[in-house]
Amino acid sequence: SGAVYVFTRNGMGAWSQQAYVKASNAGYTDLFGVSVDLSGDGNTLAVGAPGERSAATGVGGDQGDDSANTSGAVYVFVRDAKQQWSQQAYVKASNTDRDLFGFRLALSGDGGTLVSVAPAEDSAATGIEGDQSDESAEAAGAAYVFVRDAAQQWSQQAYVKASNADAGDTFGFCVALSTDGNTLAVGAYGE
């Protein structure tokens, strides 16, 4: 099912484990922890689980529905002033399928922008906000951008595809996001 371990360093340079983190719906072969990223201040943690099985879509969906094997999920955790970690969001693709969502992810420096990729996503759409229901380009891949508002709620801001999406491109095999969250780079090693 997977796990993430959070360690902190004190003023003397000694490391200690601060937290043992699990998904709220941990399941067999979820691969929780295949990808992780921390905000610049270390208070927001995003964890990918590309083997997660829920058919839910968007943020905060039904975690108990295990009808979409390897659809994937991302979990966002935050650390409070008492140094305690809690899950803030359960994040799924807007077009959930067997796409390995959460295979790679990136957070902006302030933790307010999250990008998760799904290299096995099958739409032949191109550019931003294309037709997500098109399933004609197997493993073309996609990236999804989410933002956190002032009320600490997450929502999807963009569905991102390559300008020349094609089957087997695996757009989203790797991803990087600038510290300010305004520049995104997505790799497609099969292009």
C-alpha atoms as a printed R data frame, in Angstrom:
    type eleno elety resid chain resno       x      y       z
1   ATOM     1    CA   SER     A     1   0.000  0.000   0.000
2   ATOM     2    CA   GLY     A     2   2.932  2.318   0.674
3   ATOM     3    CA   ALA     A     3   3.863  4.939   3.252
4   ATOM     4    CA   VAL     A     4   5.753  8.197   3.598
5   ATOM     5    CA   TYR     A     5   8.057  9.084   6.466
6   ATOM     6    CA   VAL     A     6   8.702 12.709   7.417
7   ATOM     7    CA   PHE     A     7  11.985 13.620   9.110
8   ATOM     8    CA   THR     A     8  13.059 16.953  10.577
9   ATOM     9    CA   ARG     A     9  16.433 18.346  11.548
10  ATOM    10    CA   ASN     A    10  16.871 20.281  14.792
11  ATOM    11    CA   GLY     A    11  19.139 23.253  15.456
12  ATOM    12    CA   MET     A    12  22.013 20.913  16.359
13  ATOM    13    CA   GLY     A    13  21.838 19.157  12.974
14  ATOM    14    CA   ALA     A    14  20.341 15.908  14.294
15  ATOM    15    CA   TRP     A    15  17.555 14.225  12.311
16  ATOM    16    CA   SER     A    16  14.495 12.551  13.801
17  ATOM    17    CA   GLN     A    17  11.297 11.057  12.409
18  ATOM    18    CA   GLN     A    18   8.355 13.409  12.826
19  ATOM    19    CA   ALA     A    19   5.580 11.478  11.091
20  ATOM    20    CA   TYR     A    20   4.505  8.218   9.503
21  ATOM    21    CA   VAL     A    21   1.991  9.090   6.779
22  ATOM    22    CA   LYS     A    22  -0.549  6.790   5.135
23  ATOM    23    CA   ALA     A    23  -3.363  7.339   2.641
24  ATOM    24    CA   SER     A    24  -6.855  7.721   4.038
25  ATOM    25    CA   ASN     A    25  -7.926  4.761   1.893
26  ATOM    26    CA   ALA     A    26  -4.753  2.665   1.883
27  ATOM    27    CA   GLY     A    27  -5.084 -0.401  -0.295
28  ATOM    28    CA   TYR     A    28  -3.117 -3.266  -1.751
29  ATOM    29    CA   THR     A    29  -0.734 -2.152  -4.554
30  ATOM    30    CA   ASP     A    30  -1.751  1.534  -4.314
31  ATOM    31    CA   LEU     A    31   1.948  2.493  -4.454
32  ATOM    32    CA   PHE     A    32   1.423  5.421  -2.078
33  ATOM    33    CA   GLY     A    33   4.733  7.275  -2.023
34  ATOM    34    CA   VAL     A    34   5.913  6.575  -5.581
35  ATOM    35    CA   SER     A    35   6.089 10.363  -5.909
36  ATOM    36    CA   VAL     A    36   6.381 13.015  -3.199
37  ATOM    37    CA   ASP     A    37   7.023 16.740  -3.030
38  ATOM    38    CA   LEU     A    38   7.245 19.308  -0.239
39  ATOM    39    CA   SER     A    39   6.475 23.023  -0.305
40  ATOM    40    CA   GLY     A    40   9.373 25.402   0.299
41  ATOM    41    CA   ASP     A    41   8.458 25.878   3.964
42  ATOM    42    CA   GLY     A    42   7.998 22.131   4.474
43  ATOM    43    CA   ASN     A    43   4.402 22.496   5.683
44  ATOM    44    CA   THR     A    44   2.594 21.037   2.666
45  ATOM    45    CA   LEU     A    45   3.289 17.509   1.473
46  ATOM    46    CA   ALA     A    46   1.876 15.960  -1.701
47  ATOM    47    CA   VAL     A    47   2.026 12.184  -2.170
48  ATOM    48    CA   GLY     A    48   1.181 10.251  -5.322
49  ATOM    49    CA   ALA     A    49  -0.342  6.759  -5.404
50  ATOM    50    CA   PRO     A    50  -0.612  5.773  -9.091
51  ATOM    51    CA   GLY     A    51  -1.952  2.309  -8.251
52  ATOM    52    CA   GLU     A    52  -4.942  3.630  -6.264
53  ATOM    53    CA   ARG     A    53  -8.247  2.245  -7.584
54  ATOM    54    CA   SER     A    54 -11.088  4.678  -6.899
55  ATOM    55    CA   ALA     A    55 -13.259  5.746  -9.843
56  ATOM    56    CA   ALA     A    56 -13.878  9.109  -8.128
57  ATOM    57    CA   THR     A    57 -13.110 12.330  -9.998
58  ATOM    58    CA   GLY     A    58 -11.951 15.718  -8.799
59  ATOM    59    CA   VAL     A    59 -11.230 16.664  -5.197
60  ATOM    60    CA   GLY     A    60 -12.790 14.889  -2.228
61  ATOM    61    CA   GLY     A    61 -14.603 12.118  -4.110
62  ATOM    62    CA   ASP     A    62 -15.657  8.637  -2.974
63  ATOM    63    CA   GLN     A    63 -12.499  6.885  -1.777
64  ATOM    64    CA   GLY     A    64 -14.296  3.591  -1.253
65  ATOM    65    CA   ASP     A    65 -15.105  2.877  -4.911
66  ATOM    66    CA   ASP     A    66 -12.366  0.506  -6.123
67  ATOM    67    CA   SER     A    67 -13.668 -0.027  -9.655
68  ATOM    68    CA   ALA     A    68 -10.893  1.733 -11.611
69  ATOM    69    CA   ASN     A    69  -7.645 -0.181 -11.122
70  ATOM    70    CA   THR     A    70  -4.484  1.972 -11.462
71  ATOM    71    CA   SER     A    71  -6.483  5.173 -11.874
72  ATOM    72    CA   GLY     A    72  -4.251  6.798  -9.254
73  ATOM    73    CA   ALA     A    73  -4.650  9.529  -6.663
74  ATOM    74    CA   VAL     A    74  -2.749 12.308  -4.928
75  ATOM    75    CA   TYR     A    75  -3.024 13.081  -1.224
76  ATOM    76    CA   VAL     A    76  -2.187 16.489   0.235
77  ATOM    77    CA   PHE     A    77  -1.089 16.738   3.858
78  ATOM    78    CA   VAL     A    78  -0.417 19.851   5.931
79  ATOM    79    CA   ARG     A    79   1.559 20.417   9.112
80  ATOM    80    CA   ASP     A    80   0.052 22.646  11.788
81  ATOM    81    CA   ALA     A    81   1.723 24.913  14.368
82  ATOM    82    CA   LYS     A    82   1.998 21.954  16.770
83  ATOM    83    CA   GLN     A    83   3.983 20.022  14.124
84  ATOM    84    CA   GLN     A    84   1.125 17.560  13.562
85  ATOM    85    CA   TRP     A    85   0.351 16.314  10.041
86  ATOM    86    CA   SER     A    86  -3.178 15.808   8.710
87  ATOM    87    CA   GLN     A    87  -4.655 15.016   5.313
88  ATOM    88    CA   GLN     A    88  -6.075 18.128   3.667
89  ATOM    89    CA   ALA     A    89  -7.200 16.746   0.308
90  ATOM    90    CA   TYR     A    90  -7.823 13.605  -1.698
91  ATOM    91    CA   VAL     A    91  -7.229 14.519  -5.349
92  ATOM    92    CA   LYS     A    92  -8.233 12.619  -8.485
93  ATOM    93    CA   ALA     A    93  -8.131 13.405 -12.203
94  ATOM    94    CA   SER     A    94 -11.208 15.031 -13.732
95  ATOM    95    CA   ASN     A    95 -11.400 12.134 -16.210
96  ATOM    96    CA   THR     A    96 -10.414  9.192 -14.022
97  ATOM    97    CA   ASP     A    97  -9.505  5.987 -15.823
98  ATOM    98    CA   ARG     A    98  -6.599  3.534 -15.646
99  ATOM    99    CA   ASP     A    99  -4.166  6.410 -16.203
100 ATOM   100    CA   LEU     A   100  -1.604  6.237 -13.346
101 ATOM   101    CA   PHE     A   101  -2.562  9.686 -12.031
102 ATOM   102    CA   GLY     A   102  -0.030 10.660  -9.361
103 ATOM   103    CA   PHE     A   103   2.870  8.917 -11.120
104 ATOM   104    CA   ARG     A   104   4.820 12.171 -10.775
105 ATOM   105    CA   LEU     A   105   3.847 15.440  -9.103
106 ATOM   106    CA   ALA     A   106   5.170 18.867  -8.193
107 ATOM   107    CA   LEU     A   107   4.267 21.599  -5.704
108 ATOM   108    CA   SER     A   108   4.952 25.318  -5.949
109 ATOM   109    CA   GLY     A   109   7.157 26.868  -3.283
110 ATOM   110    CA   ASP     A   110   4.193 28.043  -1.206
111 ATOM   111    CA   GLY     A   111   2.373 24.724  -1.627
112 ATOM   112    CA   GLY     A   112  -0.624 26.441  -3.223
113 ATOM   113    CA   THR     A   113  -0.250 24.946  -6.696
114 ATOM   114    CA   LEU     A   114  -0.069 21.221  -7.354
115 ATOM   115    CA   VAL     A   115   0.594 19.468 -10.647
116 ATOM   116    CA   SER     A   116  -0.057 15.762 -11.040
117 ATOM   117    CA   VAL     A   117   0.519 13.814 -14.218
118 ATOM   118    CA   ALA     A   118  -1.077 10.719 -15.708
119 ATOM   119    CA   PRO     A   119   1.272  9.294 -18.366
120 ATOM   120    CA   ALA     A   120  -1.201  6.535 -19.317
121 ATOM   121    CA   GLU     A   121  -4.118  8.951 -19.982
122 ATOM   122    CA   ASP     A   122  -5.675  8.234 -23.401
123 ATOM   123    CA   SER     A   123  -7.173 11.452 -24.772
124 ATOM   124    CA   ALA     A   124  -6.026 12.715 -28.185
125 ATOM   125    CA   ALA     A   125  -6.891 16.270 -27.106
126 ATOM   126    CA   THR     A   126  -4.193 18.895 -27.515
127 ATOM   127    CA   GLY     A   127  -3.309 22.031 -25.567
128 ATOM   128    CA   ILE     A   128  -5.247 23.301 -22.569
129 ATOM   129    CA   GLU     A   129  -8.784 22.160 -21.623
130 ATOM   130    CA   GLY     A   130  -9.303 19.835 -24.597
131 ATOM   131    CA   ASP     A   131 -11.825 17.003 -24.857
132 ATOM   132    CA   GLN     A   132 -11.141 14.780 -21.851
133 ATOM   133    CA   SER     A   133 -13.638 12.155 -22.986
134 ATOM   134    CA   ASP     A   134 -11.688 11.327 -26.158
135 ATOM   135    CA   GLU     A   135 -10.047  7.932 -25.587
136 ATOM   136    CA   SER     A   136  -8.427  7.504 -29.023
137 ATOM   137    CA   ALA     A   137  -4.722  7.929 -28.157
138 ATOM   138    CA   GLU     A   138  -3.621  5.258 -25.706
139 ATOM   139    CA   ALA     A   139  -0.975  6.466 -23.240
140 ATOM   140    CA   ALA     A   140  -0.743  9.922 -24.781
141 ATOM   141    CA   GLY     A   141  -0.602 11.301 -21.235
142 ATOM   142    CA   ALA     A   142  -1.867 14.408 -19.475
143 ATOM   143    CA   ALA     A   143  -1.054 16.857 -16.691
144 ATOM   144    CA   TYR     A   144  -3.533 18.363 -14.227
145 ATOM   145    CA   VAL     A   145  -3.037 21.628 -12.347
146 ATOM   146    CA   PHE     A   146  -4.768 22.185  -9.001
147 ATOM   147    CA   VAL     A   147  -4.812 25.310  -6.829
148 ATOM   148    CA   ARG     A   148  -5.576 25.895  -3.159
149 ATOM   149    CA   ASP     A   149  -7.688 28.932  -2.291
150 ATOM   150    CA   ALA     A   150  -7.668 31.153   0.803
151 ATOM   151    CA   ALA     A   151 -10.135 28.782   2.508
152 ATOM   152    CA   GLN     A   152  -7.631 25.919   2.002
153 ATOM   153    CA   GLN     A   153  -9.879 24.202  -0.573
154 ATOM   154    CA   TRP     A   154  -8.365 22.561  -3.641
155 ATOM   155    CA   SER     A   155  -9.809 22.670  -7.167
156 ATOM   156    CA   GLN     A   156  -8.617 21.764 -10.647
157 ATOM   157    CA   GLN     A   157  -7.419 24.779 -12.608
158 ATOM   158    CA   ALA     A   158  -6.237 23.185 -15.851
159 ATOM   159    CA   TYR     A   159  -6.157 19.986 -17.910
160 ATOM   160    CA   VAL     A   160  -2.938 20.087 -19.933
161 ATOM   161    CA   LYS     A   161  -2.023 18.062 -23.029
162 ATOM   162    CA   ALA     A   162   0.863 18.221 -25.473
163 ATOM   163    CA   SER     A   163   0.381 20.339 -28.597
164 ATOM   164    CA   ASN     A   164   0.882 17.195 -30.682
165 ATOM   165    CA   ALA     A   165  -0.612 14.487 -28.437
166 ATOM   166    CA   ASP     A   166  -0.295 11.011 -29.879
167 ATOM   167    CA   ALA     A   167  -0.579  7.436 -28.647
168 ATOM   168    CA   GLY     A   168   2.413  6.224 -26.675
169 ATOM   169    CA   ASP     A   169   3.872  9.683 -25.996
170 ATOM   170    CA   THR     A   170   3.544  9.259 -22.190
171 ATOM   171    CA   PHE     A   171   3.268 13.018 -21.707
172 ATOM   172    CA   GLY     A   172   3.700 13.345 -17.970
173 ATOM   173    CA   PHE     A   173   6.436 10.796 -17.441
174 ATOM   174    CA   CYS     A   174   8.214 13.584 -15.547
175 ATOM   175    CA   VAL     A   175   7.183 17.059 -14.398
176 ATOM   176    CA   ALA     A   176   8.652 20.223 -12.890
177 ATOM   177    CA   LEU     A   177   6.977 23.357 -11.554
178 ATOM   178    CA   SER     A   178   8.663 26.697 -10.849
179 ATOM   179    CA   THR     A   179   8.759 27.970  -7.282
180 ATOM   180    CA   ASP     A   180   6.138 30.637  -8.040
181 ATOM   181    CA   GLY     A   181   3.889 28.030  -9.691
182 ATOM   182    CA   ASN     A   182   3.673 29.989 -12.972
183 ATOM   183    CA   THR     A   183   5.856 27.809 -15.222
184 ATOM   184    CA   LEU     A   184   5.308 24.118 -15.843
185 ATOM   185    CA   ALA     A   185   7.513 21.660 -17.745
186 ATOM   186    CA   VAL     A   186   6.242 18.200 -18.695
187 ATOM   187    CA   GLY     A   187   8.301 15.423 -20.233
188 ATOM   188    CA   ALA     A   188   7.025 12.978 -22.853
189 ATOM   189    CA   TYR     A   189   9.781 10.456 -23.419
190 ATOM   190    CA   GLY     A   190   7.719  8.434 -25.937
191 ATOM   191    CA   GLU     A   191   7.041 11.402 -28.248
